[in-house]
């Protein structure tokens, strides 16, 4: 594993980042985040969950990147992470917000097997995992927030998962550069209500949240 898994050094960067983001996470939650990172690094050697191999990069590009979005989910009760992959931001949200239900969906079995393992080992009672296309998912309790990180073009994201959004709910897409062309292609029944720039500690790259609601 390039960079090696130097847990104390990784913990320090994570802790500093959490402080810079102004998040109130307990020592137990920080330990869960580190345990998740260790599992990701271990599984990644075999299953290629992420292209990143350096654990220090995983702290900044994955954990802190997802943690920077946590305040946007204030007040959310029931969240769906579409194309959850290795659990970003779903697992991070489930750890940071144990009061919130977080469902994760992906079509790739090895990725959902990993998510189920993380849920079991970290004792995330508020997390659930689905292996299927989001177009085929049906739920009795619709989601007040549907999120994704680097999943698909905004219009596809909306078309495929719009049936799962509760009345008055919204989409929060985690993107790199603010996707002007994607925003212009958003279907007529939806509207981009806000684009928010994120500052991720120790990460010199553009990050944005795109908020989308039903058009009036």
C-alpha positions in Angstrom: 0.0 0.0 0.0 1.7 3.2 -1.1 2.1 5.7 1.7 1.6 2.9 4.3 -1.2 3.0 6.9 0.3 5.2 9.6 -2.8 5.4 11.8 -1.6 8.1 14.2 -0.5 10.4 11.4 -3.8 9.8 9.5 -5.8 10.4 12.7 -4.1 13.8 13.2 -4.9 15.0 9.7 -8.5 13.9 10.1 -8.9 15.5 13.5 -7.4 18.8 12.2 -9.7 18.7 9.2 -12.8 18.1 11.4 -11.8 21.0 13.6 -11.4 23.3 10.5 -14.8 22.2 9.2 -16.3 23.2 12.6 -17.9 19.7 13.0 -18.8 18.4 16.4 -17.8 14.7 16.2 -17.1 12.6 19.3 -13.9 10.5 19.7 -16.0 7.4 19.0 -17.2 8.9 15.7 -13.6 9.8 14.7 -12.6 6.2 15.5 -15.4 4.9 13.3 -14.2 7.1 10.5 -10.6 5.7 10.9 -11.9 2.1 11.1 -13.8 2.8 7.9 -10.7 4.1 6.2 -8.7 1.0 7.3 -11.4 -1.3 5.9 -11.4 0.7 2.6 -7.6 0.5 2.3 -7.7 -3.2 3.0 -10.5 -4.0 0.6 -9.2 -1.7 -2.0 -6.1 -3.9 -2.5 -8.4 -6.6 -3.9 -11.6 -5.0 -5.0 -10.5 -1.6 -6.5 -13.2 0.5 -4.6 -11.3 3.7 -5.3 -8.5 4.7 -7.7 -6.7 6.3 -4.7 -4.1 4.0 -3.1 -2.4 6.4 -0.6 -4.3 6.4 2.8 -3.4 10.1 3.4 -5.0 11.0 0.1 -8.1 8.9 1.1 -8.3 11.1 4.3 -8.5 14.4 2.3 -10.1 13.3 -0.9 -12.7 10.9 0.6 -13.3 11.5 4.3 -12.8 15.3 4.6 -14.4 15.8 1.2 -17.6 14.0 2.4 -17.5 15.6 5.8 -17.4 19.0 4.3 -20.9 18.3 2.9 -22.4 17.2 6.3 -23.8 20.7 7.3 -25.9 20.7 4.1 -27.8 17.7 5.5 -28.9 19.5 8.7 -32.6 18.7 9.3 -32.5 15.7 7.0 -34.2 12.6 8.4 -34.1 10.0 5.6 -31.3 10.1 3.0 -30.5 8.0 -0.1 -26.9 7.9 -1.6 -27.2 6.9 -5.2 -24.2 5.1 -6.8 -22.8 4.8 -3.3 -19.6 2.9 -4.5 -17.3 2.6 -1.5 -19.7 4.6 0.7 -19.0 8.2 -0.1 -20.7 10.2 1.2 -23.2 7.6 2.6 -21.0 5.9 5.2 -19.5 9.2 6.3 -23.0 10.7 6.7 -24.2 7.6 8.6 -21.2 8.0 11.0 -21.5 11.8 11.4 -25.3 11.8 11.8 -26.4 8.7 13.7 -29.9 10.3 14.1 -30.4 10.1 10.4 -31.4 7.1 8.3 -29.0 6.6 5.4 -29.7 4.2 2.5 -27.0 3.4 0.0 -27.6 1.9 -3.5 -25.2 0.5 -6.1 -25.4 -2.0 -8.9 -21.9 -3.4 -8.3 -22.1 -6.4 -5.9 -18.5 -6.2 -4.6 -19.1 -2.6 -3.6 -22.4 -3.3 -1.8 -20.7 -6.4 -0.1 -18.1 -3.9 1.2 -20.8 -1.5 2.4 -22.5 -4.3 4.3 -19.2 -5.3 5.9 -18.6 -1.7 7.0 -22.2 -1.5 8.4 -21.6 -4.7 10.4 -18.1 -3.9 11.7 -18.9 -0.3 12.6 -22.4 -1.2 14.0 -24.1 1.4 11.9 -27.8 0.6 12.8 -29.0 3.7 10.8 -27.5 2.5 7.5 -29.0 0.1 4.9 -27.6 -1.2 1.6 -29.4 -2.1 -1.7 -27.8 -3.9 -4.7 -29.8 -2.8 -7.8 -30.5 0.0 -10.2 -32.0 3.0 -8.5 -34.7 3.1 -11.2 -35.9 -0.3 -9.8 -36.0 0.8 -6.1 -39.4 1.2 -4.5 -39.8 2.4 -0.9 -42.8 3.1 1.3 -41.0 5.9 3.1 -39.7 8.3 0.5 -36.4 10.2 1.0 -36.3 13.9 2.0 -32.7 14.1 0.6 -31.2 12.1 -2.3 -27.5 12.6 -2.8 -24.7 11.4 -5.0 -21.0 12.0 -5.4 -19.5 11.9 -8.9 -22.3 9.5 -9.9 -23.8 10.7 -13.2 -24.9 13.7 -15.2 -27.4 15.7 -13.2 -30.3 15.1 -15.7 -29.7 11.3 -15.4 -29.5 11.5 -11.7 -32.9 13.2 -11.5 -34.6 11.0 -14.1 -33.5 7.8 -12.5 -34.2 8.6 -8.9 -36.9 11.4 -8.9 -39.6 8.9 -8.1 -38.0 8.3 -4.7 -38.0 11.9 -3.5 -40.6 12.9 -0.9 -42.8 15.9 -1.3 -40.8 19.0 -0.4 -37.5 17.0 -0.6 -34.4 17.9 -2.5 -31.4 16.6 -4.2 -27.9 17.4 -3.1 -25.2 16.5 -5.7 -21.6 16.5 -4.7 -19.6 17.8 -7.7 -16.1 19.0 -8.4 -16.2 22.0 -10.7 -19.6 23.6 -10.8 -21.2 21.9 -13.8 -22.7 24.8 -15.8 -23.6 22.6 -18.8 -25.2 20.0 -16.6 -27.3 22.6 -14.9 -28.6 23.8 -18.2 -29.8 20.3 -19.1 -31.8 19.8 -15.9 -35.3 18.6 -16.9 -38.1 21.2 -16.8 -39.8 19.7 -13.8 -36.7 20.4 -11.7 -34.8 23.6 -10.8 -31.3 24.2 -9.4 -32.0 26.2 -6.3 -28.4 26.8 -5.2 -24.8 26.0 -6.0 -22.5 26.1 -3.0 -18.7 26.1 -3.1 -17.1 23.9 -0.5 -13.7 24.4 1.1 -12.2 21.0 2.0 -9.2 21.2 4.4 -5.9 20.1 2.9 -7.5 19.7 -0.6 -6.5 22.2 -3.3 -9.4 21.4 -5.7 -12.8 22.8 -6.5 -15.7 21.2 -4.8 -19.4 22.2 -5.1 -22.8 21.1 -3.8 -25.7 21.4 -6.3 -29.1 21.7 -4.6 -32.1 20.8 -6.8 -35.8 20.9 -6.0 -39.0 20.3 -7.9 -40.0 23.3 -10.0 -43.1 25.1 -8.8 
